[in-house]
Amino acid sequence: MDPTFAKFIEQGQLSVSNMVLHKYSQLGLTNEEFILFLQISSCLQAGKDFPDLELIAARMGVKNTEVYDLVHQLLAKKMLTIVPVSDVDGKKHDRYSFELLYRKLTALTENDEKKEVDQSSLLATEQVYNSIEEEFGHPLSPIEMETIDSWLKEDHYAPELINAALREAVLSRAYSLKYMDKILLNWEKQNIKSAADVENLQTNRRKSFTGRTNETKKKGNNSKPHIPLYRWSDKPDPKKK
């Protein structure tokens, strides 16, 4: 094996979540602080709990004082902590820890996901109003908007469920919120809470209807009078005596 390549393998690999890479700026880390995070993380993964900052400064190509300042900045931002740990012999020593950074990252990610959900919910709500206006063929009155608003905020009907009720109303040519409200109340009694539940309900109804229809046909066929088949070949020939 090539000595250079062998040394490359021996040095190992640094494992860093892409989440940190993508969100370090949102966490409030500067580029220099992020590079220091990578350097310290590399040492921690190599089993060096409290690496020499002068060595890290040399790797980064900066002055020792700059690295010390960066460490203090990370400590002040509560991204880095120094915690006491014990080795196998029970001796205590200090260790750098980025646990607070990862906690902040988790909170940031959860907050971003909540924003995405809220935005998606807002778009779905707007789509409900727009769909009803389009199908009814006229702008919604204040009373109609209040009714829809109560469905969403008080009754907590999902937008997809309201859209399903709208489709039912359109198919029945009943363009009124009162008709939709009856549908929604009926579904609520049956614990129907999503469009998938509506689809399952309709599928079961179709199966039940098909079963009753087939049963009716079967009974109808059984009630027909029995007509014996007449074999013309058994009729006596008058010419024969």
PyMOL commands that set and color helices and strands:
alter all, ss='L'
color gray80, all
select helices_A, chain A and resi 3-11+18-27+31-45+53-60+64-76+99-136+142-153+159-171+177-189+195-222+232-234
alter helices_A, ss='H'
color red, helices_A
select strands_A, chain A and resi 81-86+92-97
alter strands_A, ss='S'
color yellow, strands_A
deselect
rebuild
show_as cartoon
